[in-house]
């Protein structure tokens, strides 16, 4: 598991994202519309099951109380060995994976994993709500009553006390506090030097290559009517969206939820219905239990992948408006800056106010 950094007194860099506005309950008209929206999303997800072809189904191995992992991916063969081992060590008992037409051996690798059930589709990722229709169907079918972790293959969850407490301990603690989920900030990690210059081997810890991050600034607001947080800022905004910060990526997620088949993610794992679930995450500086998703997007393969993703047009609601983003990534920029913080473990993230200390 990443991070054995010791804590020490420090001055916190700018984390002015912490002060999000209060979460207000929607009125009855909004509640009705959100209930209808949730039903529509669940219906779309139910129909999307016809797009999935089972490659290997080991779901009969799932036991009551097992913590489940849900992943939608494409061409992640380099990341998968470490990714699976990481979450196995944290206590994920079974992975339910949708492969969106990989051609790099990802599906073949996953088929051989004893704790993976795998489905494949070549349908449009974008038209499937960026894969949410597929993962929501699997959550409806297999996740009800389980703690479910929904992450991308380039996301590694960390939290205070992770060195001694796995996800079973964490979910038990959340249950004692009456909390049905656990939010996290997505934190971009990057190397020092031009992207693509660093060697990386499958199975290697990505944090050996990507070990710098921006401690701030970040900003957060609550959005109506769902009450979901909108957290932005950090590395990608600084480098790629400085002229249009409103278009920079959303960094808040609620990846760990005690699932109910009536729940539905709305926009990645950034927001959920019913809307009360969005109050689970308060952003940097918040008091609710929360973690950080270490975002390992910037491994060396990002340079070649960016050209492919620009051509595929499967990300973003208006993908043509983000061509410059892929072009800049393809040019192998150096993301490092003088104010960059070196990643030294979850304790340092607590010191910086990016996530809270947890009471065990």
Secondary structure, 3 states (H helix, E strand, C coil): CCCCCCCCCCCCCCCHHHCCCCCCCCCHHHHHHHHHHHHHHHHHHHHHHHHCEEEECCHHHCCCCCCEEEEEECCCHHHHHHHHHHHHHHCCCEEEEEECCCCCCHHHHHHCCCCEEEEECCCCCCCCCCCHHHHHHHHHHHHCCCEEEECCCCEEEECCCCCCCCHHHHHHHHHHCCCCEEEEEEEECECCCECCCCCCCCCCCHHHCCCEECCCCEEEEEECCCCEEEEEEHHHHHHHCCCCHHHCCCCEEEEEEECCCCCEEEECCCEEECHHHHHHCCCCCCCCCEEEEEECCCCCCHHHHHHHHHHHCCCCCCHHHHHHHHHHHHCCCECCCCCCEECCCHHHHHHCCCCCCCCC
